[in-house]
Every structure is written in C-alpha cells, then in structure tokens.
Amino acid sequence: MKSPGKEIRLRRILQEDDRTVIIPLDHGLEAGPIAGFEVAEKTLRTVIEGGADAILTSYGIANRFPELFGQVGLILRVDGGVSSHAPTWEGVGQMHTVEDAVRLGADAVVVNGFLGGPHETESLTRVGRIAGVCVAWQMPLVVEMFMGSGVEPTVENVAMAARIGAELGADLVKTYFVGGTQGYKAVTDHSFAPIVILGGEKTDHEWAALQWAREAIDAGAAGTCIGRNVWQHRNAKGMVLALWAIVHEDASFEEAVEIVKGTG
C-alpha cells in the first residue's frame, strides 16, 4: 500500500509529469569550497531561481538555510564522512538518520550504493537498512548507484546497478548515463524505480549536460541530477532553465542551448 505521507513528499521532487530536475549541492562535504560553489547560499539561490525541482544537499546547508527550501524539494544526504584527501571515496559511512531528515523537513534522503569493489556489501546493506527506516517514517529514498573500484560503467553494469537499487527499496535511482538513447533503454526499461542521471566531473563540452539530458529523457529517464556541469557553467541559472525545458517541456537540445544563450 502506498503511504499518503510518502506520496506528498515525493511530489515535491517528481512533478505531475513524473519527471524532475534535481540539482546536487552536496559537493562541499567532500571537497569544501570548490569552483562555482564557493559561497553556498549564492549557488543555492541561483539554481532555485533557475527553477530546480529539488536540491540534493548536506545536513549543514539544509539546517542553515531552511527558508530557501519553501518552494523546492529537499533531498538530504545521510552518508559521507570522507574528504577528497581520503584514500578512497567509496568508504563512506552513515552520518545522519531518517529521523534527522524528518526534523529538517526533508522530502527524501539519499544514500550511496556501490556495484563491486571492496565496499559493495557494506554499502548495499546500509541502503537496505535505511530503506526499512524510510518506510517506517514515510520518507522517499533516493539511491545513488556507483561502480565500485575496478568496475566499468558499461550499459550492462549500469542496468544491473539501477535494478539492484530498485530492489533494495529506492523510490528514485540516480546513476550514470551511458550508451546514448538506444543503449540507455536497457537501464530504464529494467528498473521499476524511476532513473535520474548524474553528471560527474566537469567536462570541457559547454553543452554536455543538455545533450545528456535530452538523450536520457528520450531513453525513458525521469530527469537529471547534474551538479558541476550546471553550476560551474558561466550561466548556471540559464542551464537550470534549459534543463527544466528539456525535462518538463520536451525542448530539443538546440532549443535548450538557445535558452542558455538568451539568459546569459
């Protein structure tokens, strides 16, 4: 049976078309004040003004700027504990609880899972444990599925990771975009949880995020969760506007580029 409380929260992330533009702003947990995110409040306001449906962020930001989340969904990261100086970023642990998320007024929590690598069992067990607590608190769960050390993000592996995330209880799976529109159908078709694509490291291609978004939506993805390739762009607000147009208004790649150029 679906929980009314859970559905209300989820609808602050997924819009009526069952799609979403999520902007992740949790990078400070690992890297501190990185380019484009030096002043947390400034970047947060910029992407919200651009029309982000939801923000994925840290406990500290959610706690410090609660007034900014009135018109945007809040996805709270509950794991972490490693910096860019750590020997491996896969060794994250649970830092916060679902109860913490409830107290902060979050609309979902997010946790990492790894396919393969030395931390696979630990991470997937943690996801499953948190999923159970989310059911008790009627809290949607976003699972961010990564490849562990030595595992390549092929279409087959990403499809496997996405399905595992859904099987563990994810209401929304965040993972890689690979294989273009045709290839990615193997990911979206075989996950019974909606998929949003991540952006990863900043690319030199100015319009990469828009191209990924267009191809992913065509492949059946529910939206995007792209950070650095949005807010490290020279026109971050325009990029959010353009992503929103692709995801919710079916804008073409070319139309999206013009939105960015026209708002710069």
C-alpha positions as CSV (number, residue, x, y, z in Angstrom):
1,M,0.0,0.0,0.0
2,K,1.3,3.5,-0.9
3,S,1.8,5.9,2.0
4,P,0.0,9.2,1.6
5,G,2.7,10.9,3.6
6,K,5.4,9.4,1.3
7,E,3.5,10.4,-1.8
8,I,3.1,14.0,-0.7
9,R,6.9,14.2,-0.1
10,L,7.7,12.5,-3.3
11,R,5.5,15.0,-5.3
12,R,7.8,17.8,-4.1
13,I,10.5,16.1,-6.1
14,L,8.8,14.4,-9.0
15,Q,6.3,16.8,-10.7
16,E,2.9,15.9,-12.2
17,D,4.6,14.6,-15.3
18,D,6.7,12.1,-13.1
19,R,9.9,14.0,-14.1
20,T,12.3,16.1,-12.1
21,V,15.3,18.4,-12.3
22,I,17.4,17.9,-9.2
23,I,20.5,19.9,-8.6
24,P,23.0,18.3,-6.3
25,L,24.8,20.6,-3.9
26,D,26.5,18.2,-1.6
27,H,30.0,18.5,-3.0
28,G,31.2,20.6,-0.1
29,L,31.1,17.5,2.1
30,E,34.0,16.1,0.1
31,A,35.8,19.0,-1.5
32,G,34.9,22.1,0.5
33,P,34.5,25.4,-1.4
34,I,35.0,24.2,-5.0
35,A,34.7,26.4,-8.0
36,G,31.1,27.5,-8.6
37,F,30.2,26.6,-5.0
38,E,32.5,28.8,-3.0
39,V,29.6,30.7,-1.4
40,A,26.9,28.1,-0.6
41,E,24.0,30.5,-0.3
42,K,24.7,32.2,-3.6
43,T,24.8,29.0,-5.6
44,L,21.8,27.7,-3.8
45,R,19.8,30.8,-4.7
46,T,21.0,30.7,-8.3
47,V,19.8,27.2,-9.0
48,I,16.5,27.7,-7.2
49,E,15.8,30.8,-9.2
50,G,16.5,28.8,-12.3
51,G,13.6,26.5,-11.5
52,A,15.2,23.4,-9.9
53,D,12.5,21.0,-8.7
54,A,14.7,19.7,-5.9
55,I,18.1,20.3,-4.2
56,L,20.2,17.3,-3.0
57,T,22.4,18.7,-0.3
58,S,24.1,18.3,3.1
59,Y,22.7,18.5,6.7
60,G,24.6,21.7,7.2
61,I,23.1,23.5,4.3
62,A,19.6,22.3,5.0
63,N,19.9,23.3,8.6
64,R,21.5,26.8,7.9
65,F,19.2,27.9,5.1
66,P,15.7,26.4,5.8
67,E,13.9,29.4,4.4
68,L,15.3,28.7,0.9
69,F,13.6,25.3,0.7
70,G,10.0,26.5,0.9
71,Q,9.4,26.2,-2.9
72,V,11.8,23.5,-3.7
73,G,12.2,19.8,-2.8
74,L,14.9,18.9,-0.2
75,I,16.8,15.7,-0.6
76,L,19.1,15.2,2.4
77,R,22.3,13.2,2.1
78,V,22.7,10.9,5.1
79,D,26.0,9.3,4.2
80,G,29.6,10.6,3.8
81,G,32.5,11.1,6.1
82,V,35.3,11.1,3.5
83,S,37.1,14.1,2.0
84,S,39.0,14.4,-1.2
85,H,42.1,13.6,0.8
86,A,40.8,10.1,1.8
87,P,42.5,7.1,0.2
88,T,39.1,6.1,-1.4
89,W,35.8,8.0,-1.6
90,E,34.0,4.7,-1.5
91,G,34.5,4.2,2.2
92,V,31.5,6.4,3.2
93,G,29.5,5.7,6.3
94,Q,26.1,6.8,7.6
95,M,26.3,10.2,9.3
96,H,22.7,11.1,9.7
97,T,19.4,9.3,10.3
98,V,16.0,9.4,8.6
99,E,14.7,10.9,11.8
100,D,17.2,13.8,11.3
101,A,15.7,14.2,7.8
102,V,12.2,14.4,9.2
103,R,13.2,17.0,11.8
104,L,14.7,19.1,9.0
105,G,11.6,18.9,6.8
106,A,13.3,16.9,4.1
107,D,11.3,15.4,1.3
108,A,13.7,12.4,0.7
109,V,17.0,11.0,1.8
110,V,19.8,9.9,-0.4
111,V,22.5,7.3,0.2
112,N,25.3,5.7,-2.0
113,G,25.5,2.2,-3.1
114,F,28.4,0.6,-5.0
115,L,28.4,-2.2,-7.5
116,G,31.6,-4.2,-6.9
117,G,34.7,-3.0,-5.2
118,P,35.7,-3.6,-1.5
119,H,32.8,-1.7,-0.1
120,E,29.9,-3.3,-2.0
121,T,28.5,-5.5,0.8
122,E,28.8,-2.7,3.4
123,S,27.1,-0.1,1.1
124,L,24.3,-2.2,-0.2
125,T,23.5,-3.5,3.3
126,R,23.4,0.1,4.5
127,V,21.0,1.0,1.7
128,G,18.7,-1.8,2.6
129,R,18.7,-0.9,6.3
130,I,17.9,2.8,5.6
131,A,15.1,1.7,3.2
132,G,13.4,-0.1,6.0
133,V,13.6,3.0,8.2
134,C,12.3,5.2,5.3
135,V,9.2,3.0,5.1
136,A,8.5,3.5,8.8
137,W,8.8,7.3,8.5
138,Q,7.0,7.5,5.1
139,M,10.2,9.1,3.7
140,P,11.2,8.6,0.0
141,L,14.6,7.1,-0.6
142,V,17.0,8.1,-3.4
143,V,19.8,5.6,-4.0
144,E,22.9,6.8,-5.9
145,M,24.3,3.8,-7.6
146,F,28.0,3.9,-8.5
147,M,30.6,1.5,-9.8
148,G,33.0,0.3,-7.2
149,S,36.7,0.1,-7.8
150,G,37.6,-1.9,-10.9
151,V,34.1,-1.9,-12.3
152,E,33.4,0.0,-15.6
153,P,30.1,1.8,-16.1
154,T,29.1,-0.1,-19.1
155,V,25.4,-0.3,-20.1
156,E,25.1,-3.8,-18.7
157,N,26.7,-2.8,-15.4
158,V,24.7,0.4,-15.0
159,A,21.5,-1.5,-15.7
160,M,22.5,-4.1,-13.1
161,A,23.3,-1.3,-10.6
162,A,20.0,0.5,-11.2
163,R,18.0,-2.7,-10.8
164,I,19.7,-3.5,-7.6
165,G,19.0,0.0,-6.3
166,A,15.3,-0.5,-7.1
167,E,15.3,-4.0,-5.5
168,L,16.8,-2.5,-2.3
169,G,13.9,-0.1,-2.0
170,A,14.8,3.0,-3.9
171,D,11.9,5.3,-4.9
172,L,14.4,7.0,-7.3
173,V,17.7,5.8,-8.6
174,K,20.5,8.2,-9.5
175,T,23.2,6.7,-11.7
176,Y,25.4,7.2,-14.8
177,F,24.2,8.0,-18.3
178,V,25.9,5.6,-20.8
179,G,25.2,4.2,-24.2
180,G,23.3,7.0,-25.8
181,T,19.5,6.9,-26.1
182,Q,19.3,3.4,-27.6
183,G,21.7,1.8,-25.1
184,Y,20.2,3.5,-22.1
185,K,16.8,1.9,-22.7
186,A,18.3,-1.2,-21.2
187,V,18.7,0.8,-17.9
188,T,15.4,2.5,-17.8
189,D,13.3,-0.5,-19.1
190,H,14.6,-2.9,-16.5
191,S,14.4,-0.7,-13.4
192,F,11.0,-0.4,-11.7
193,A,12.2,2.7,-9.9
194,P,12.5,6.0,-12.0
195,I,16.0,6.9,-13.1
196,V,17.7,10.3,-12.9
197,I,21.2,10.7,-14.5
198,L,24.2,12.1,-12.7
199,G,26.7,14.4,-14.3
200,G,30.1,13.5,-12.7
201,E,33.2,15.6,-13.2
202,K,33.1,18.9,-15.1
203,T,33.6,18.3,-18.8
204,D,35.1,20.7,-21.4
205,H,32.0,20.4,-23.5
206,E,29.9,23.5,-22.7
207,W,26.6,21.9,-23.6
208,A,27.2,18.4,-22.4
209,A,24.6,18.4,-19.6
210,L,21.9,19.5,-22.1
211,Q,22.9,16.7,-24.6
212,W,22.9,14.1,-21.8
213,A,19.5,15.3,-20.6
214,R,17.9,15.2,-24.0
215,E,19.2,11.7,-24.8
216,A,18.3,10.4,-21.3
217,I,14.8,11.6,-21.5
218,D,14.4,10.1,-24.9
219,A,15.6,6.8,-23.4
220,G,12.9,6.9,-20.7
221,A,14.7,8.6,-17.8
222,A,12.7,10.6,-15.3
223,G,15.1,13.5,-15.2
224,T,18.5,14.8,-14.2
225,C,20.7,15.2,-11.1
226,I,23.6,17.1,-12.5
227,G,25.8,19.4,-10.5
228,R,29.2,20.6,-11.6
229,N,28.2,20.7,-15.3
230,V,25.4,23.1,-14.3
231,W,26.6,25.4,-11.6
232,Q,30.2,25.6,-12.8
233,H,28.8,26.8,-16.1
234,R,29.2,30.6,-16.8
235,N,25.4,30.9,-16.8
236,A,24.3,28.4,-14.1
237,K,20.8,29.8,-13.9
238,G,20.3,29.5,-17.6
239,M,21.5,25.9,-17.5
240,V,18.8,25.1,-14.9
241,L,16.2,26.8,-17.0
242,A,17.3,24.8,-20.1
243,L,17.3,21.5,-18.3
244,W,13.8,22.3,-17.0
245,A,12.7,22.9,-20.5
246,I,14.1,19.6,-21.8
247,V,12.7,17.6,-18.9
248,H,9.3,19.2,-18.5
249,E,8.5,20.9,-21.8
250,D,10.3,18.4,-24.2
251,A,12.6,21.1,-25.6
252,S,15.1,20.0,-28.1
253,F,18.9,20.2,-27.5
254,E,19.1,23.2,-29.8
255,E,16.2,25.0,-28.1
256,A,17.8,24.4,-24.7
257,V,21.1,25.9,-25.9
258,E,19.2,29.0,-27.1
259,I,17.6,29.3,-23.7
260,V,21.1,29.5,-22.0
261,K,22.4,31.9,-24.6
262,G,19.3,34.1,-24.3
263,T,19.5,34.4,-20.5
264,G,23.3,34.9,-20.1
